[in-house]
Amino acid sequence: MTAEEKSEQLKASREKLEHEIYVTEKKAKACEDEEKFLISTIKQYNRKTRTHRLCNRGAMLEQYLQKPDYLSDEQVAEFLKIVFHKADVQEILRKLLNEAHPENPCL
C-alpha cells in the first residue's frame, strides 16, 4: 500500500469517526431535550394536581363555614388556627395521617 493510499484510508477513517461523533452528539442533544420536556411535564402535572387539591379543599371548607363570603381571608385563617390548635383536633388529625401512611407514623 502506498503512502497516498494510507493517507486516503486514514482520511476516510477520520471522516467516518467525525460523522459518528456528530451523530452521537445529535442523539445526546435529543435526549437532553426529551429530559427537559419530561421534567417540565412532571412539574406542570404537579402544579395542576396541587391546584385541583387546593380548589377541592377550599370548597370543602366553604361548605362548613356560615356565610363564607362575609369573612375575610384573615378571619378564616384565625378561625382555622384556633380550631387546629385544639388537642382533640390534633389527635384526630394524627390518627388520620397514621391511617393514610402507616409506614411513616406521626408522633
C-alpha positions as CSV (number, residue, x, y, z in Angstrom):
1,M,0.0,0.0,0.0
2,T,1.4,3.4,-1.0
3,A,1.7,6.4,1.3
4,E,-1.1,8.1,-0.7
5,E,-3.5,5.1,-0.2
6,K,-2.7,5.1,3.5
7,S,-3.4,8.8,3.7
8,E,-6.7,8.4,1.9
9,Q,-7.6,5.4,4.2
10,L,-6.8,7.5,7.3
11,K,-8.7,10.4,5.9
12,A,-11.8,8.2,5.3
13,S,-11.5,6.7,8.8
14,R,-11.2,10.2,10.3
15,E,-14.3,11.4,8.4
16,K,-16.2,8.3,9.5
17,L,-15.3,8.9,13.2
18,E,-16.2,12.6,12.9
19,H,-19.5,11.6,11.5
20,E,-20.1,9.1,14.3
21,I,-19.3,11.9,16.8
22,Y,-21.7,14.2,15.0
23,V,-24.5,11.6,15.1
24,T,-23.8,10.8,18.8
25,E,-23.8,14.5,19.7
26,K,-27.2,14.9,18.0
27,K,-28.6,11.9,19.8
28,A,-27.3,13.3,23.1
29,K,-28.9,16.7,22.4
30,A,-32.2,14.9,21.6
31,C,-32.0,13.0,24.9
32,E,-31.3,16.2,26.8
33,D,-34.3,17.9,25.1
34,E,-36.5,15.0,25.9
35,E,-35.3,15.1,29.5
36,K,-36.1,18.8,29.8
37,F,-39.6,18.2,28.3
38,L,-40.3,15.3,30.7
39,I,-39.2,17.4,33.7
40,S,-41.4,20.3,32.5
41,T,-44.3,17.9,32.0
42,I,-43.9,16.5,35.5
43,K,-43.7,20.0,37.0
44,Q,-46.9,21.0,35.1
45,Y,-48.7,17.9,36.3
46,N,-47.7,18.6,39.9
47,R,-48.9,22.2,39.7
48,K,-52.2,21.1,38.2
49,T,-52.6,18.4,40.9
50,R,-51.9,20.9,43.7
51,T,-54.2,23.5,42.2
52,H,-57.0,20.9,41.9
53,R,-56.4,19.8,45.5
54,L,-56.5,23.4,46.8
55,C,-59.7,24.1,45.0
56,N,-61.4,21.0,46.3
57,R,-60.3,21.6,49.9
58,G,-61.2,25.2,49.7
59,A,-64.7,24.2,48.5
60,M,-64.9,21.7,51.4
61,L,-64.0,24.4,53.9
62,E,-66.6,26.8,52.5
63,Q,-69.2,24.1,52.8
64,Y,-68.9,24.2,56.5
65,L,-68.4,28.0,57.1
66,Q,-71.5,30.0,57.7
67,K,-71.7,32.8,55.2
68,P,-68.0,32.4,54.0
69,D,-68.3,35.4,51.7
70,Y,-68.8,37.6,54.7
71,L,-65.4,36.6,56.2
72,S,-62.0,37.9,55.2
73,D,-59.1,35.7,54.5
74,E,-57.5,36.8,57.8
75,Q,-60.7,35.9,59.7
76,V,-60.8,32.4,58.1
77,A,-57.1,31.9,58.9
78,E,-57.6,32.9,62.5
79,F,-60.6,30.6,62.8
80,L,-58.6,27.6,61.4
81,K,-55.7,28.4,63.7
82,I,-58.0,28.3,66.7
83,V,-59.7,25.1,65.5
84,F,-56.5,23.2,64.6
85,H,-54.7,24.1,67.9
86,K,-57.2,22.2,69.9
87,A,-55.8,18.9,71.4
88,D,-58.7,16.7,70.2
89,V,-58.5,18.1,66.7
90,Q,-54.7,17.4,66.7
91,E,-55.3,13.8,67.9
92,I,-57.9,13.2,65.1
93,L,-55.6,14.6,62.5
94,R,-52.7,12.5,63.8
95,K,-54.9,9.3,63.6
96,L,-56.0,10.2,60.0
97,L,-52.4,10.8,59.0
98,N,-51.3,7.5,60.5
99,E,-54.1,5.6,58.7
100,A,-53.2,7.2,55.4
101,H,-49.5,6.5,55.8
102,P,-48.8,3.8,58.4
103,E,-45.2,3.4,57.1
104,N,-44.5,7.0,58.3
105,P,-46.4,7.4,61.5
106,C,-46.8,10.8,63.1
107,L,-45.9,11.1,66.8
